[in-house]
Amino acid sequence: MPSIDDRYIKKFPSSANAYNTAGEFFPSGITHQNRHAEPFPVYFNSGSGGVKFDLDNNTIIDFVMGNGSLLQGHAHPKIVEAISSQVARGTHLGGSTLFEIEWAKSVKNLVPWLEQVRFTNSGTESTYLALRCIRAFNKKSKILKFEEHFHGWHEYALPSQGNAGPAFVPQAIMDMVIVVKPELGEVEKALKEHLDIGVVMLEPTGAHYACFPLQPETFLKELRDLTNRHNIVLMFDETITGFRISKGGAQIRYNVQPDISVFGKIVAGGMPGAAIAGSSEILEMMSFKGDPDWDNNQRIGQGGTFNGNPPTAIAGTVGLNMIADEPINQVADSMASRLRTGINSAFKATNIPGFAYGIASIVNLFFGKYPSKLTDLESPNLSYEEVRQNMTAMRKGYLTKAMLTHNVHVMGGQVFMVSSAHTEEQIDQTIRAFELSLRDLKSEGIV
Ligand SMILES: Cc1ncc(COP(=O)(O)O)c(C=O)c1O
């Protein structure tokens, strides 16, 4: 039986060639650190619904789904038509448009308690902008973030974010970011120790879309109470969870209102776009007041050539309105539930300890033990140490490769971003691919 690597190399020869060329242009031959793969990453050229096609014309069932941005699947006809209709009429009009107003309305429609919105081009820009506005609002300099929680790649987000460490981040910035485990006692202790913490920010279901799960049902409410008591801003980074965990994201699902929210990915309908939204008192830090001292010296400036550009605004509006009006989330959630059940059967059938869990249309994998109770299938109690020990780079890397040889792309080797375009047939094919991949991993001693 050929090894996983042998089969991978044989199945994707055109990708190997492309990677050779890419190495002449890009550091490590890639344009996003998560695409780093040995011996080479797979190159894709189109997608449709639940699948995408690589350079060798393999049909791959896709669960990366635009790094979580494509809740409706690839190239949904309604979104394609909407974007196309504007592209020929101008992609950047160098001024304000009605499109951005419609986009803001559709965001607010799904999360009605948001007072104001500002658009950016990425989750990274949004968390950075939000932190600057919050600092201007309460004049407190420190940020409390949680271990492993990911908020993009600007310097305030780098301490303990899981991927590349905070190499060469100036000490002055490191000192501004207090990192604790997501436990109420830890947060309380930090708030008492550092009176200049102005904001607590988090991924509301746990680090890396709940690969390090927390118990959102209780934790978010407790955190809201605590931050209220200490008069500290609470910021939800809903870049991934927004419009996916429920139509209105984690905040609506758990009925906890943060002061500031960051949205990315799904908010822009598969185009590059993101937003910050919430308290007008905080967003007003960007407003002009006609007072030269405020406008020039105190106001938070936000540029961004492509903020709210017409094709993105239109894609975002159409995508969010579909979420509001159609059973997009329900379909994706039910496909994810089918996938979790099938994966859990595959773990049992192969006698490999592990399980799938996850909220709504996200399916997370854990190797190492069976779930101790049924409720673990949504947000299990897994310690950071357990996750780090068991979800090794080796296991995730080889699972990704094994699954690709069986025509399925898993995000980061541990997450399935399920869309409303995935069909039952594709889910069942994925379950069979997963069982085969588990057997591959077992035969190579990886699990
Ligand atoms: C929770 C979270 N915040 C922020 C970001 C950064 O977003 P972007 O990649 O658009 O800069 C991501 C990206 O995956 C994310 O998952």
The ligand as a Tripos MOL2 file, in Angstrom:
@<TRIPOS>MOLECULE
LIG
   16    16     1     0     0
SMALL
NO_CHARGES

@<TRIPOS>ATOM
      1 C1        -11.3150   35.2350   14.9340 C.3       1 LIG1
      2 C2        -10.4940   35.8870   13.8620 C.ar      1 LIG1
      3 N1        -10.1580   37.1830   13.9860 N.ar      1 LIG1
      4 C3         -9.4540   37.8310   13.0470 C.ar      1 LIG1
      5 C4         -9.0290   37.1670   11.9120 C.ar      1 LIG1
      6 C5         -8.2270   37.8900   10.8790 C.3       1 LIG1
      7 O1         -8.9980   38.1090    9.7640 O.3       1 LIG1
      8 P1         -8.3010   38.3970    8.3460 P.3       1 LIG1
      9 O2         -7.6340   37.1270    7.9430 O.co2     1 LIG1
     10 O3         -9.4390   38.7930    7.4640 O.co2     1 LIG1
     11 O4         -7.3380   39.5060    8.5790 O.co2     1 LIG1
     12 C6         -9.3640   35.8160   11.7330 C.ar      1 LIG1
     13 C7         -8.9290   35.0870   10.5200 C.2       1 LIG1
     14 O5         -9.0880   33.9070   10.3730 O.2       1 LIG1
     15 C8        -10.0980   35.1570   12.7400 C.ar      1 LIG1
     16 O6        -10.4040   33.8640   12.6260 O.3       1 LIG1
@<TRIPOS>BOND
     1     1     2 1
     2     2     3 ar
     3     2    15 ar
     4     3     4 ar
     5     4     5 ar
     6     5     6 1
     7     5    12 ar
     8     6     7 1
     9     7     8 1
    10     8     9 2
    11     8    10 1
    12     8    11 1
    13    12    13 1
    14    12    15 ar
    15    13    14 2
    16    15    16 1
@<TRIPOS>SUBSTRUCTURE
     1 LIG1         1 GROUP 0 **** ****
